[in-house]
Amino acid sequence: MTATLIWILVVLAAIGLYLSWTAGRLDRLHARIDAARAALDAQLLRRASVAQELATSQVLDPAASIVLYEAAHAARQAEEEQREVAESDLSQALRAVFADPELTLDLPPNVTAATGMDALTHNVESYLSPAYHPLCDGIALEGARIAAHSLERAVRAPKDIAARSDMMMSSMMGAIAFQKDLGAVHSCAHALGTVNDMHHGLANGIMIDHVMRFNLDAAEKKLAELARVCGAGSTAQSFVDWLTGLKARIGIPAKLGERGVKKEHIAKLVEIAVADTCHQTNPRPVSAADFERIFGAAI
């Protein structure tokens, strides 16, 4: 009997030692996992820092830095089983864009006008977004001012390198500013690209004054400030009127019908626009009925 108790005590002691040893191994393993995670986070943060440094360069397009920053953020936030995928996506992300205005000198006027309106829309909608980011607000206002100053010149005089350079800067500034997100113009444009295969910049250009008219009461002060910096007057309505005039002067159609959009397209356009996330930061909430009215007025 005594021998049996001794053996039981020995076995229990052995089990205790084994469990203690296993617990120590698990602790060391967890420490290694935590260290690996910290190293990965540090690596991703370094990459994000490099991306942010690219944004201050006079040569590289800050749009590239935004792609890298968002990829790094996604990787850091990913679930454990998705981290490898996220890291792979980051490694394949766009690293840099060389912004050379000379490469745009041969763009035809209609493409210059459409892409220029896209740049202007990025700056305008970023500024109007209710998200709080004073730095981006300043960048967006200056980007809008530059576009207002140079877009017509770039369309009318394609070889004007100063105007082309200005539009390149306006485009880059819009790429930085829309960290604040965009608005309903882009939701409309994304829908038009899907349903009617419309060029994105052209879609923004056609829709911008229609959506800004919808936004008048909700963003009166900011629209008036845009009017001031763009040399369009001093009121929200004067900015909308200036947009309409600018479109006419650079060859952007006033209405969607001029590019083949029909009333029977509206239902699908509304469906896609509502599902698009950009309008969530529009200064005025936009319902399906609102989108229906906006598209209807624009046709």
Long-range contacts (C-beta under 8 A, 24 or more apart in sequence): 40-75, 40-83, 40-87, 41-76, 44-72, 44-75, 44-76, 44-87, 44-90, 45-72, 45-76, 47-72, 47-90, 48-72, 48-73, 54-96, 55-176, 59-98, 59-99, 60-96, 60-97, 60-98, 60-99, 61-96, 61-97, 61-98, 61-99, 61-172, 61-175, 62-172, 62-175, 62-176, 63-97, 63-172, 63-175, 64-94, 64-95, 64-96, 64-97, 66-175, 66-176, 66-179, 67-93, 67-94, 68-93, 68-94, 68-95, 99-168, 99-171, 99-172, 100-168, 101-161, 101-164, 101-165, 101-167, 101-168, 102-161, 102-164, 104-164, 104-167, 104-168, 105-158, 105-159, 105-161, 105-164, 106-158, 107-158, 108-158, 109-155, 109-156, 109-158, 109-250, 109-251, 110-251, 111-201, 112-154, 112-155, 112-158, 112-167, 113-151, 113-155, 113-205, 113-250, 113-251, 113-252, 114-199, 114-201, 114-202, 114-205, 114-252, 115-167, 115-171, 115-201, 116-147, 116-151, 116-154, 116-155, 116-167, 116-170, 116-201, 116-250, 117-151, 117-201, 117-202, 117-204, 117-205, 117-208, 117-247, 117-250, 117-252, 118-171, 118-200, 118-201, 118-204, 118-205, 119-143, 119-147, 119-167, 119-170, 119-171, 119-174, 120-144, 120-147, 120-148, 120-151, 120-170, 120-174, 120-208, 121-174, 121-182, 121-185, 121-186, 121-189, 121-204, 121-205, 121-208, 122-171, 122-174, 122-175, 122-177, 122-178, 122-182, 123-147, 123-170, 123-173, 123-174, 123-177, 124-185, 124-208, 124-212, 124-226, 125-178, 125-182, 125-183, 125-185, 125-186, 125-278, 125-282, 126-174, 126-177, 126-178, 126-179, 126-180, 126-181, 126-182, 127-177, 127-222, 127-225, 127-226, 128-183, 128-215, 128-219, 128-222, 128-223, 128-282, 128-283, 129-180, 129-181, 129-182, 129-183, 129-281, 129-282, 129-283, 130-281, 130-283, 131-180, 131-181, 131-281, 133-179, 133-180, 136-176, 136-177, 136-178, 136-179, 136-180, 137-177, 137-180, 139-173, 139-176, 139-177, 140-173, 140-174, 140-177, 140-180, 141-225, 141-226, 141-229, 142-173, 142-229, 143-169, 143-170, 143-173, 143-174, 143-177, 144-170, 144-226, 144-229, 144-230, 145-229, 145-230, 146-170, 146-173, 148-229, 148-230, 148-231, 148-232, 148-246, 149-231, 151-246, 151-250, 152-246, 152-249, 152-250, 155-250, 155-251, 180-281, 181-277, 181-278, 181-280, 181-281, 182-278, 182-281, 183-211, 183-215, 183-278, 183-279, 183-281, 183-282, 183-283, 184-211, 184-214, 184-215, 184-273, 184-278, 184-279, 184-282, 184-284, 184-286, 184-291, 184-294, 185-211, 185-212, 185-278, 186-276, 186-278, 186-279, 187-273, 187-274, 187-276, 187-277, 187-278, 187-279, 187-282, 187-286, 187-291, 188-269, 188-273, 188-291, 188-294, 188-295, 188-298, 190-272, 190-273, 190-276, 190-278, 191-268, 191-269, 191-270, 191-271, 191-272, 191-273, 191-276, 192-256, 192-261, 192-269, 194-272, 195-265, 195-268, 195-269, 195-272, 196-259, 196-260, 196-261, 196-265, 196-269, 198-259, 198-261, 202-252, 202-253, 202-259, 205-247, 205-252, 206-247, 206-252, 206-253, 206-254, 206-255, 206-256, 206-259, 206-298, 207-256, 207-294, 207-298, 208-243, 208-247, 209-240, 209-243, 209-244, 209-247, 210-294, 210-297, 210-298, 211-282, 211-294, 212-239, 212-240, 212-243, 213-240, 214-284, 214-286, 214-290, 214-293, 214-294, 215-282, 215-283, 215-284, 216-240, 217-284, 218-283, 218-284, 219-283, 219-284, 222-283, 255-298, 255-299, 256-295, 256-298, 256-299, 257-299, 261-299, 262-299, 263-296, 263-299, 266-292, 266-295, 266-296, 266-299, 269-295, 270-295
